[in-house]
Amino acid sequence: MNKDALLIAVNLALDGDWDASHKIAQDYSDTTANWLHAVLHKIEGDEWNSKYWYARTAGRVYEDFADARDELVQIQKLLS
Protein backbone atom coordinates (compact mmCIF):
# COMPACT_ATOMS: atom_id res chain seq x y z
CA MET A 1 0.00 0.00 0.00
CA ASN A 2 1.18 3.48 -0.77
CA LYS A 3 -0.27 5.52 2.10
CA ASP A 4 0.91 8.83 0.66
CA ALA A 5 -0.76 8.26 -2.69
CA LEU A 6 -3.97 7.02 -1.08
CA LEU A 7 -4.04 10.00 1.27
CA ILE A 8 -3.76 12.29 -1.75
CA ALA A 9 -6.62 10.37 -3.34
CA VAL A 10 -8.79 10.78 -0.23
CA ASN A 11 -8.06 14.50 -0.11
CA LEU A 12 -8.95 14.84 -3.79
CA ALA A 13 -12.23 13.04 -3.16
CA LEU A 14 -12.99 15.29 -0.18
CA ASP A 15 -12.33 18.27 -2.47
CA GLY A 16 -14.79 16.89 -5.02
CA ASP A 17 -12.32 15.61 -7.61
CA TRP A 18 -13.76 12.10 -7.95
CA ASP A 19 -12.00 11.37 -11.24
CA ALA A 20 -8.48 12.18 -10.04
CA SER A 21 -9.08 10.28 -6.81
CA HIS A 22 -10.38 7.27 -8.72
CA LYS A 23 -7.32 7.21 -11.01
CA ILE A 24 -5.08 6.88 -7.95
CA ALA A 25 -7.25 4.36 -6.07
CA GLN A 26 -7.48 1.98 -9.00
CA ASP A 27 -3.69 1.71 -9.14
CA TYR A 28 -3.62 -0.18 -5.81
CA SER A 29 -5.24 -3.40 -4.67
CA ASP A 30 -4.87 -3.51 -0.89
CA THR A 31 -7.93 -3.39 1.37
CA THR A 32 -7.63 0.34 2.08
CA ALA A 33 -7.42 1.20 -1.62
CA ASN A 34 -10.37 -1.11 -2.27
CA TRP A 35 -12.34 0.65 0.47
CA LEU A 36 -11.59 4.02 -1.08
CA HIS A 37 -12.52 2.64 -4.49
CA ALA A 38 -15.82 1.39 -3.04
CA VAL A 39 -16.63 4.79 -1.53
CA LEU A 40 -15.84 6.56 -4.79
CA HIS A 41 -18.33 4.37 -6.64
CA LYS A 42 -20.84 5.01 -3.84
CA ILE A 43 -20.39 8.75 -4.44
CA GLU A 44 -20.81 8.19 -8.15
CA GLY A 45 -24.11 6.41 -7.50
CA ASP A 46 -22.93 3.07 -8.88
CA GLU A 47 -24.17 0.83 -6.06
CA TRP A 48 -23.39 -2.47 -7.78
CA ASN A 49 -19.77 -1.52 -8.51
CA SER A 50 -19.39 -0.03 -5.04
CA LYS A 51 -20.54 -3.29 -3.42
CA TYR A 52 -18.11 -5.18 -5.65
CA TRP A 53 -15.23 -3.18 -4.15
CA TYR A 54 -16.59 -3.42 -0.60
CA ALA A 55 -16.40 -7.20 -0.98
CA ARG A 56 -12.62 -6.74 -1.28
CA THR A 57 -12.18 -4.65 1.88
CA ALA A 58 -11.88 -7.37 4.53
CA GLY A 59 -15.20 -6.89 6.26
CA ARG A 60 -16.59 -3.49 5.35
CA VAL A 61 -19.98 -3.26 3.68
CA TYR A 62 -21.88 -0.68 1.68
CA GLU A 63 -24.25 0.05 4.57
CA ASP A 64 -21.52 0.77 7.17
CA PHE A 65 -21.69 4.52 6.54
CA ALA A 66 -24.74 6.52 5.51
CA ASP A 67 -22.58 9.50 4.53
CA ALA A 68 -19.73 8.99 2.07
CA ARG A 69 -17.91 12.10 3.31
CA ASP A 70 -17.78 10.68 6.85
CA GLU A 71 -16.43 7.49 5.38
CA LEU A 72 -13.72 9.34 3.49
CA VAL A 73 -12.73 11.08 6.73
CA GLN A 74 -12.38 7.65 8.39
CA ILE A 75 -10.13 6.48 5.58
CA GLN A 76 -8.13 9.70 5.93
CA LYS A 77 -7.66 9.05 9.66
CA LEU A 78 -6.58 5.48 8.97
CA LEU A 79 -3.94 6.68 6.53
CA SER A 80 -2.66 9.53 8.71
Contacts in CASP RR format, 6 or more apart in sequence:
PFRMAT RR
TARGET T0000
AUTHOR 0000-0000-0000
METHOD contacts of the structure
MODEL  1
MNKDALLIAVNLALDGDWDASHKIAQDYSDTTANWLHAVLHKIEGDEWNS
KYWYARTAGRVYEDFADARDELVQIQKLLS
1 28 0 8 1.000
1 30 0 8 1.000
1 32 0 8 1.000
1 33 0 8 1.000
2 28 0 8 1.000
3 79 0 8 1.000
5 24 0 8 1.000
5 27 0 8 1.000
5 28 0 8 1.000
6 24 0 8 1.000
6 25 0 8 1.000
6 28 0 8 1.000
6 32 0 8 1.000
6 33 0 8 1.000
6 36 0 8 1.000
6 75 0 8 1.000
6 79 0 8 1.000
7 76 0 8 1.000
7 79 0 8 1.000
7 80 0 8 1.000
8 24 0 8 1.000
9 20 0 8 1.000
9 21 0 8 1.000
9 22 0 8 1.000
9 24 0 8 1.000
9 25 0 8 1.000
9 36 0 8 1.000
10 21 0 8 1.000
10 36 0 8 1.000
10 72 0 8 1.000
10 75 0 8 1.000
10 76 0 8 1.000
10 79 0 8 1.000
11 76 0 8 1.000
12 20 0 8 1.000
12 21 0 8 1.000
12 24 0 8 1.000
13 21 0 8 1.000
13 36 0 8 1.000
13 39 0 8 1.000
13 40 0 8 1.000
13 43 0 8 1.000
13 72 0 8 1.000
14 69 0 8 1.000
14 72 0 8 1.000
14 73 0 8 1.000
14 76 0 8 1.000
18 40 0 8 1.000
18 43 0 8 1.000
18 44 0 8 1.000
21 36 0 8 1.000
21 40 0 8 1.000
22 37 0 8 1.000
22 40 0 8 1.000
25 33 0 8 1.000
25 36 0 8 1.000
25 37 0 8 1.000
25 40 0 8 1.000
26 37 0 8 1.000
27 33 0 8 1.000
29 56 0 8 1.000
31 56 0 8 1.000
31 57 0 8 1.000
31 58 0 8 1.000
32 75 0 8 1.000
32 78 0 8 1.000
32 79 0 8 1.000
34 53 0 8 1.000
34 54 0 8 1.000
34 56 0 8 1.000
34 57 0 8 1.000
35 53 0 8 1.000
35 54 0 8 1.000
35 57 0 8 1.000
35 60 0 8 1.000
35 75 0 8 1.000
36 72 0 8 1.000
36 75 0 8 1.000
37 53 0 8 1.000
38 50 0 8 1.000
38 51 0 8 1.000
38 52 0 8 1.000
38 53 0 8 1.000
38 54 0 8 1.000
38 56 0 8 1.000
38 57 0 8 1.000
38 60 0 8 1.000
38 62 0 8 1.000
39 50 0 8 1.000
39 65 0 8 1.000
39 68 0 8 1.000
39 71 0 8 1.000
39 72 0 8 1.000
39 75 0 8 1.000
41 47 0 8 1.000
41 49 0 8 1.000
41 50 0 8 1.000
41 52 0 8 1.000
41 53 0 8 1.000
42 50 0 8 1.000
42 62 0 8 1.000
42 68 0 8 1.000
42 71 0 8 1.000
43 68 0 8 1.000
44 50 0 8 1.000
47 62 0 8 1.000
50 62 0 8 1.000
51 61 0 8 1.000
51 62 0 8 1.000
54 60 0 8 1.000
54 61 0 8 1.000
54 62 0 8 1.000
64 71 0 8 1.000
65 71 0 8 1.000
65 74 0 8 1.000
END
